[in-house]
Amino acid sequence: MGSIYIYAGYGRGKSSAAMGRAVQAAAEGGTVVIIQFLKGKGLSDNEFMRRLEPEIKVFHFEKSEENYQTLSEDEKKEEYENIRNGLNFAKKVLTVAECSLLILDEVLGLIDENIITAEDLKGLLENRRETDVILTGYSLGEEIQALADGVSRIDTIK
């Protein structure tokens, strides 16, 4: 079964660390799927990331260009379905073993925003077969931490 790695904390660099691992996996001959959550436009329109295809594919299901936390309650309701579509896509990616590494960028924030529960995330990860998974986000509950093979806490010192 694939491994689960978590990059969490309130410091900067969690997504960057995950992207570095994506490049490393691609350089080793693997394929990578990155699904970003809660980041507005995120990297989906990034020309550099498109040049890394087909080895690294970036997906973003939210329609807003703003970060989720800055949206009004009505806008958040609209984005909820888009986020659920992203999670369903992640489940499909894991079920059919579409890649060697799946990065769920800011997925831990979905728990913080009460969009999913830790149990929902656990259920999603049970589909992983041989696919390694990286989860990123700010907070990290004990239930999620227990699922991981490796956890890196990234905090800003100065």
N, C-alpha and C positions, 0 to 999 in steps of 0.2 A: 504494500500500500504506500502511496505517496506520502511525503512528509509535509508538515504544516509549520510554517515559520511566521512569526509575528514581529512587526516593527511598530512599537507603540510608544506613546509619551507626548509631552507637550513641547518638545524641541522640534526644530526644523530639520528636515532631511530624511524623514521616513519614506516618502515617495521616491526621493532620489536614490536611497539605498535599494529600494525595490527595483527601480529602473536599472541600476547598476547590475543587479542580479539577473535581470532580463537580458541585458547585453551579454553577460557572461554565459548564460544558458544558450543563447543563439550562437555565440562563438564556438560553443562546444557541440553544435549541430542540432540543438533542440529547437522547438517551436514554443512561442510564448503568446498568451492571450492576456491582455490587460483590460480590466473593466474598472472604470473610474466612477465613483459616486460622490455626490455632494459638492462637486467642484465647479459648477457652472460649465463653461465650455471645456475646461480641462485641457488635455493634450489632443483631443480628437481632431482639431484643425491644425495641428502642429506639422509643418512641412517636414521637419527633420524626422519625426516619428514615422511619417508615411514612407520615407526612404528606407526604413528598416524592414518594411514588408517584403516578402511574406513571412519572414522568420518571427517578427514581432508585430502583433496586430493590437491596436488600441480601439476600445469601444466605449461609447458614452451614450447613455440612453436618455438622460435628462435634456429637456429642450431649452431651459433658461440659460442665459449667459452669466447669470449671477450665482454666487455660492448659495447653497440651500438655506443656510442660516440667515441670510439677508432677505429672503422672500417673505411676502405677506402670507397670512394663513391660507387665503384662497389659492395663491400660487403654489404653496406647499402641497395642498390637496391635489392640484393638477399634476405636480411632479411625482406624487406618490405612485401612481400607476406606471409612470415611466421607470421609476426605480424598481418596482416589482418586475417589470419586463427585463431589466438588467439582471436581476437575481435569477429569473427563469432561464435566461440565456446562460448564466454561469452554471446552473444545474445541467443544462444540455451539454455544455463544453466538458464538464466533468463526466457525465454519463457516457458520452461517446469517445472519451479520451482524445479530444481534439488537439491537445497540446501536451508538452512535457512540463510546462510551468504556467500556472494561472495566478495572476496577481489581482486581488480584489482590493483596489486602492480606496481607502477611506471607508471600508465596509464596517469597521468597528463603530464609526460615527452613526451608522444606521441604527445601531443598538442605542446609542446615546440619544438619538432623536425619536426613539420609540417607533421606528418604522418596522423593525424586526426585533425578535427576541434572541437571546443567546441560544435558546433551543432551536430556533429557525436556522441559525447559522450552523449549529452542530449538525442538523439534518442535511443541510446543503453539503457540508464537508464529507459526509458519509458516502457521497457519490464519487469520491476522487480516484478510486482505483490506484493506478501508478502515477498519477499526476501530482507533482509537488504544488503546494499552494502557499502564497504569501498574503497575509492580511495586514493592512495598515490602519492606523487610527490613533486617536488621542488616548482614550481610556481603555483599560483592560481589566475585565472582571476575572475572578478566579476560575469561573466555569469555562471561559474561553481559554484562559492561560493553560488549564489542564489538558486541553486538546492538542497543544502545540508540542512539537519536537524541539523547537528553539524559539526563544523570546529575546528580543533586543529592546531595551528601554532607551529611548532617545530623549534626553532632556537638555535644555539649554542651561549652561553654567553661567555664561557671561555674554 
